[in-house]
């Protein structure tokens, strides 16, 4: 067993409150591409042109056609992978209190985690911009774009676009958990997008140990992380689980 994994396992066993912050890297093994780096979505598409709320408001049909349609195809087919399943198992064992996720794919819940904070909202739901009605994404027809609600309003993903605020409850709970945890697992995130990236910093300043799981170093690795468990989220989390 890797020494760094044994160290992480000791920190988790001694902790009273363990929280995970997850990002796109956790879902890569489910076939969902990340945003940054090689093969990332923002390598092909300019986020300011497709993922900013102003771009959506200017031309919702174009954003639906190019970005949202593709995401719907990918997310509709994706299943939880060994990283999601290991995190669900950690919660069941009482070793993980909550998952703060930047992902909008619903895979943590599908794997069985019960306390999941969707920091950037959810792609499982579409919201009418006129009457606020929520429609499950799998029921939305793409025959005519942008799709509309019965009331005639435009449907939009119930996700946070660039330029929009984080849902208040998600932000408040995440800040609370970050301030109170003894260990934060930071998994598969480039830690570049605020305010999500400030959660490990809040945790660190409040005295928590930061355990990063990532294939690559991030801006946190040198200055905030106590341990960097280098590797793919699924493999590392499975080893961690078996060491507990
Ligand atoms: P990124 O795409 O920025 O970063 C993904 C991270 O996962 C990188 O640090 C990779 O090194 C790492 N990674 C890739 N494969 C991995 C694997 N198999 N195991 C472990 N790590 C792996 O994704 P996020 O940090 O989630 O925002 O991006 C944050 C936000 O930026 C997203 O929520 C989205 C995006 O724009 C919104 O949509 C508002």
Boltz pocket constraint, residues with backbone or C-beta under 6 A from the ligand:
constraints:
  - pocket:
      binder: B
      contacts: [[A, 22], [A, 23], [A, 24], [A, 25], [A, 26], [A, 28], [A, 29], [A, 34], [A, 35], [A, 36], [A, 37], [A, 40], [A, 47], [A, 51], [A, 102], [A, 103], [A, 120], [A, 160], [A, 161], [A, 162], [A, 187], [A, 188], [A, 189], [A, 190], [A, 191], [A, 192], [A, 193], [A, 213], [A, 214], [A, 215], [A, 216], [A, 217], [A, 218], [A, 231], [A, 232], [A, 233], [A, 234]]
      max_distance: 6.0
